[in-house]
Amino acid sequence: MQVEREAFCTVEAIAQNVKEKLKQVREKGEPIDYLTFVPDGEPTLDTNLGREIELLKPSGIRIAVITNASLIWRQDVRRDLKEADWVSLKVDTVSKEIWRRINRPQKSLKLEAILEGMLEFANIFKGELTTESMLIQGINDNGEEIERIADFLAELEPNKAYLAIPTRPPARRTITGANEQAINMAYQIFSKRLGSVEYLIGYEGNAFAFTGKVEDDLLGITSVHPMREEALMEFLKKADTEWRVVENLIKDGALIELKYQGRKFYMRRLPDAVGSRCS
């Protein structure tokens, strides 16, 4: 829970790690759409984000950043983000009370400043701007709030606005995504004001890139988001590896099993120190 930017890893280490991963993936013939900044936390907290994007540009692969936009009120953050090719901003609500319930922000953050920062960023960004609005049952899935979100997005003018619900284990297990009726209502309201609206309400599928290093690949994927059991089984089949790899990672304390809405998910155990992720 912090708002001050800092350097978590060296720029050179990140650039070298990405270079090596790209080589491995390309050797396996895997397609690459984007190099995406979506770390264990908020990518704009990294004070070196702009420099890292600059170093990765020569790869010829489009750069994407998925951000919760909590620091977009800062000019230096907007300056870093505008160097990317594709940026996704989180817009779950435009109401202060609801924002605090859903996003549980650091106490010094101000929603008004964040929303204004988004508008300023949209005016300078030349890439593809998208937004993601997660609808939570009983919190921000009512018609009035959805109308307010749509009004703001109409001013922001993203290339695409995504409507989402929780599809992986949330921070609080009591949280439930909006029902079909509310999602459809939101889609209709958004569509009247915005050029392109899509759902992000389903499972993303079982296609994950494989570099040949099974344990490293699994820990890399599950450090970004949990893998559903069937996705993990499909991945192991692709790697020609048995389930005991997963059992060993769980036994070693590197991987944990979770349950959400009757399904099993697997995610990387949170590290004890930030520095351990930078090697």
SULWOJO-V203820 format. One record per backbone hydrogen bond with DSSP energy under -1.0 kcal/mol. CO is the residue of the C=O (numbers start at 1). NH is the residue of the N-H. Records with the same first field share a line. If there is no record, write none. Layout:
# SULWOJO-V203820
CO: NH ; NH
This chain:
# SULWOJO-V203820
6: 47
10: 14
11: 15
12: 16
13: 17
14: 18
15: 19
16: 20
17: 21
18: 22
19: 23
20: 24
21: 25
22: 26
23: 27
24: 28
25: 30
26: 29
35: 64
37: 66
39: 41
42: 45
43: 46
45: 6
46: 49
48: 52
49: 53
50: 54
51: 55
52: 56
53: 57
56: 59
57: 60
62: 35
63: 85 ; 86
64: 37
65: 88
69: 72
71: 74
74: 78
75: 79
76: 80
77: 81
78: 82
80: 83
81: 84
85: 128
86: 65
87: 130
88: 67
89: 132
95: 99
96: 100
97: 101
98: 102
99: 103
106: 109
110: 114
111: 115
112: 116
113: 117
114: 118
115: 119
116: 120
117: 121
118: 122
119: 123
121: 124 ; 125
128: 87
129: 159 ; 160
130: 89
131: 162
132: 91
133: 164
135: 178
136: 139 ; 140
142: 146
143: 147
144: 148
145: 149
146: 150
147: 151
148: 152
149: 153
150: 154
151: 155
152: 156
153: 157
160: 131
161: 198
162: 133
163: 200
164: 135
172: 175
176: 137
179: 183
180: 184
181: 185
182: 186
183: 187
184: 188
185: 189
186: 190
187: 191
188: 192
190: 193 ; 194
196: 161
198: 163
200: 165
213: 217
214: 218
215: 219
216: 220
217: 221
218: 222
221: 224 ; 225
222: 268
227: 266
228: 232
229: 233
230: 234
231: 235
232: 236
233: 237
234: 238
235: 239
236: 241
242: 245
243: 247
244: 248
245: 249
246: 250
247: 251
248: 252
249: 254 ; 255
250: 253
254: 269
256: 267
258: 265
260: 263
263: 260
264: 229
265: 258
266: 227
267: 256
273: 276
274: 277
275: 278
